């Protein structure tokens, strides 16, 4: 299993979750866990996904997600699970 951590942050608007999930479905990415909150008008989502069935290289997927985010007015970042864990170690 190749886990990736995806974060989405920005002003809330209709369709953010739908667009991100559609991208994942089209690229054979399985969503393992998802958490989202809206504080006033600000949207925050964190997802753990399995990219092992996808044909896309990680770098291309991360670039695609950043572009998708720009298109809907949010910031989307993807990180390999190992890098995410190292960055957030206590």
Backbone torsions as a table, in degrees:
resi	resn	phi	psi	omega
1	UNK	NA	134.0	177.3
2	UNK	-112.2	101.7	-177.3
3	UNK	-88.9	141.9	176.4
4	UNK	-130.5	140.7	176.2
5	UNK	-101.0	126.7	-179.0
6	UNK	-120.4	129.3	176.5
7	UNK	-118.0	142.7	179.0
8	UNK	-132.0	123.4	-177.4
9	UNK	-137.9	138.1	175.3
10	UNK	162.1	-173.3	176.7
11	UNK	-66.3	136.5	-179.2
12	UNK	-68.7	142.3	173.7
13	UNK	-156.2	164.7	-178.8
14	UNK	-67.4	132.8	170.1
15	UNK	96.4	2.3	-178.3
16	UNK	-59.7	-54.3	-177.6
17	UNK	-62.3	-43.0	-178.9
18	UNK	-59.9	-43.4	-177.9
19	UNK	-68.8	-41.7	179.2
20	UNK	-66.5	-45.0	-179.5
21	UNK	-66.6	-35.7	176.5
22	UNK	-63.2	-43.6	177.0
23	UNK	-57.6	-46.9	-179.6
24	UNK	-62.7	-44.9	-180.0
25	UNK	-60.9	-42.5	-179.7
26	UNK	-65.9	-22.7	-177.2
27	UNK	-111.3	18.6	175.6
28	UNK	57.6	40.5	178.0
29	UNK	-103.4	125.7	-178.5
30	UNK	-93.7	129.3	177.1
31	UNK	-84.7	118.3	-178.6
32	UNK	-91.4	-35.3	-178.4
33	UNK	-154.9	146.5	-179.6
34	UNK	-146.8	138.0	175.9
35	UNK	-138.1	131.0	178.3
36	UNK	-141.2	144.2	176.9
37	UNK	-137.8	155.3	172.0
38	UNK	-126.7	121.9	177.3
39	UNK	-113.9	112.8	-170.2
40	UNK	53.8	-116.7	-179.4
41	UNK	-104.5	15.3	-177.3
42	UNK	-104.7	130.1	-175.7
43	UNK	-101.1	137.3	177.4
44	UNK	-141.2	126.0	178.8
45	UNK	-137.1	141.0	174.2
46	UNK	-127.6	133.1	-179.1
47	UNK	-129.7	144.4	168.8
48	UNK	-111.0	122.6	-176.4
49	UNK	-126.3	155.4	176.9
50	UNK	-107.0	116.5	-176.6
51	UNK	-101.1	7.9	-172.9
52	UNK	-64.6	-24.7	179.9
53	UNK	-90.3	-8.1	-176.9
54	UNK	-79.1	145.4	176.0
55	UNK	-84.4	-11.9	-177.1
56	UNK	-79.1	140.2	171.8
57	UNK	-69.6	151.1	-178.4
58	UNK	-56.9	-45.7	-177.3
59	UNK	-60.4	-40.5	179.3
60	UNK	-67.9	-40.6	178.8
61	UNK	-63.4	-44.2	179.1
62	UNK	-61.5	-41.5	178.3
63	UNK	-65.5	-44.0	177.6
64	UNK	-58.8	-44.4	-178.8
65	UNK	-65.8	-38.6	176.6
66	UNK	-62.0	-42.9	178.3
67	UNK	-64.8	-40.8	176.8
68	UNK	-60.0	-43.7	178.4
69	UNK	-60.7	-45.8	178.1
70	UNK	-57.9	-39.0	-178.5
71	UNK	-66.2	-26.8	-179.3
72	UNK	-111.9	6.6	173.8
73	UNK	80.9	26.5	176.5
74	UNK	-129.1	169.3	176.1
75	UNK	-105.5	123.4	178.0
76	UNK	-117.8	125.5	178.3
77	UNK	-123.6	139.8	176.2
78	UNK	-121.9	135.7	178.8
79	UNK	-136.8	141.7	172.1
80	UNK	-59.7	144.9	-178.4
81	UNK	-55.5	-42.8	-178.5
82	UNK	-61.0	-43.3	-179.8
83	UNK	-67.1	-43.8	178.4
84	UNK	-58.1	-46.2	-179.7
85	UNK	-63.1	-40.7	179.5
86	UNK	-66.0	-37.3	-178.8
87	UNK	-71.1	-25.3	-174.4
88	UNK	-112.3	20.8	175.8
89	UNK	-72.5	144.5	178.8
90	UNK	-87.3	NA	NA
